[in-house]
Amino acid sequence: MRKTIARRLSEAKSTIPHFYLSVDVELDALLDLRASLNGRPKVDYKLSVNDFVIKAVALALRQVPDCNASFAGDRILRFKEVDVAVAVAIEGGLITPIVRQADRKSLGTISAEMKDLAAKAKAGRLQPHEFQ
């Protein structure tokens, strides 16, 4: 798996145009909102900062559809659905399960799906449609 990851990263770095963006973000308001939402009575889930990031990325991709694309050699593939892949550390490397249609899902649904996908990934039980 590590060899495949290394090969794919090397291929991506050498064949796909890259640009880098660095931004400092103050998360105090997000952390306060997260604490407030997680502190509600009768809520059977706990939101993570990662859940908010997934939702924010999905909404940004919906708002700027030209960024919801992939470079494919001599062309750019633009996607209609907003799916967000999230790296999960597993024994032997990383795998990226996908939260499908993340722009349409609530934070609670994203949280539950990510917990399920991460658990499946760590147990080696992800189905191909969950990471391809």
C-alpha distance (Angstrom), angle and dihedral (degrees) to the residues before:
residue distance angle dihedral
M1 . . .
R2 3.82 . .
K3 3.81 90.4 .
T4 3.81 90.9 51.6
I5 3.81 91.8 47.5
A6 3.81 91.4 48.9
R7 3.81 92.2 47.4
R8 3.80 93.1 48.9
L9 3.78 93.2 46.7
S10 3.80 90.6 49.8
E11 3.81 91.4 48.0
A12 3.79 92.0 48.0
K13 3.78 92.9 48.3
S14 3.79 93.2 50.0
T15 3.82 100.6 38.4
I16 3.81 106.9 32.9
P17 3.81 124.2 67.6
H18 3.79 111.5 -113.4
F19 3.77 134.9 -162.4
Y20 3.74 128.8 179.0
L21 3.76 130.5 -140.5
S22 3.79 126.1 -173.1
V23 3.76 121.6 -169.3
D24 3.76 131.8 172.8
V25 3.79 110.2 -139.0
E26 3.77 128.6 -167.0
L27 3.80 106.3 -144.5
D28 3.80 100.2 -177.6
A29 3.82 94.0 110.4
L30 3.82 91.7 45.5
L31 3.80 91.5 49.7
D32 3.81 90.2 49.2
L33 3.83 90.7 49.5
R34 3.81 90.7 47.3
A35 3.81 91.6 51.0
S36 3.80 90.5 47.9
L37 3.81 93.7 49.3
N38 3.80 93.2 44.4
G39 3.81 90.7 48.3
R40 3.79 95.6 58.4
P41 3.79 115.5 116.3
K42 3.81 118.6 -107.9
V43 3.82 94.1 18.8
D44 3.79 109.6 138.1
Y45 3.81 97.4 -163.8
K46 3.78 139.4 58.3
L47 3.78 118.1 -138.6
S48 3.80 118.8 -137.9
V49 3.78 127.6 -151.5
N50 3.81 85.1 -113.4
D51 3.82 89.9 61.2
F52 3.82 89.6 56.7
V53 3.81 91.1 47.6
I54 3.83 91.6 51.5
K55 3.80 90.9 50.5
A56 3.82 92.7 45.6
V57 3.81 92.3 49.5
A58 3.80 90.5 48.7
L59 3.80 93.2 50.1
A60 3.81 91.0 46.8
L61 3.81 90.9 51.6
R62 3.78 90.3 50.4
Q63 3.81 90.8 48.9
V64 3.83 92.7 47.7
P65 3.82 104.0 33.7
D66 3.82 93.8 176.6
C67 3.82 86.7 70.4
N68 3.80 91.2 54.8
A69 3.77 90.1 80.7
S70 3.76 143.9 101.9
F71 3.78 131.0 -142.0
A72 3.82 110.6 -121.9
G73 3.77 108.1 -176.5
D74 3.78 104.8 -85.5
R75 3.80 98.0 9.0
I76 3.77 144.4 41.0
L77 3.80 119.6 -118.5
R78 3.80 113.4 -147.4
F79 3.78 116.8 -159.1
K80 3.79 127.7 -143.7
E81 3.81 94.9 -160.7
V82 3.79 121.0 65.1
D83 3.79 106.7 -134.1
V84 3.80 122.6 167.2
A85 3.81 122.4 -154.4
V86 3.80 116.5 -154.2
A87 3.80 124.4 -161.5
V88 3.80 113.9 -121.3
A89 3.79 121.1 -171.4
I90 3.78 112.6 -128.1
E91 3.76 132.4 169.7
G92 3.76 105.6 -74.0
G93 3.80 97.9 21.0
L94 3.77 142.5 -48.4
I95 3.77 134.5 -41.2
T96 3.78 127.4 -170.0
P97 3.80 114.2 -141.0
I98 3.79 114.3 -167.9
V99 3.79 129.5 -124.8
R100 3.80 99.8 -149.9
Q101 3.81 119.3 -143.3
A102 3.80 90.0 -0.4
D103 3.80 91.1 167.7
R104 3.81 90.1 65.4
K105 3.80 97.6 46.7
S106 3.77 131.0 89.5
L107 3.79 121.3 -118.2
G108 3.81 88.9 -108.8
T109 3.79 92.3 53.9
I110 3.81 91.8 46.5
S111 3.80 89.7 49.5
A112 3.81 93.5 50.7
E113 3.81 92.9 45.5
M114 3.80 93.1 48.6
K115 3.80 92.1 49.7
D116 3.81 89.6 49.9
L117 3.82 94.1 45.2
A118 3.82 92.7 46.8
A119 3.81 91.7 49.2
K120 3.81 91.3 48.9
A121 3.81 90.8 47.1
K122 3.81 92.8 51.9
A123 3.81 90.6 46.9
G124 3.82 92.3 48.2
R125 3.82 91.8 -117.9
L126 3.81 102.4 118.1
Q127 3.76 113.4 130.8
P128 3.83 117.0 -133.2
H129 3.82 92.2 -110.6
E130 3.82 88.4 57.7
F131 3.81 94.1 61.5
Q132 3.82 107.6 19.5
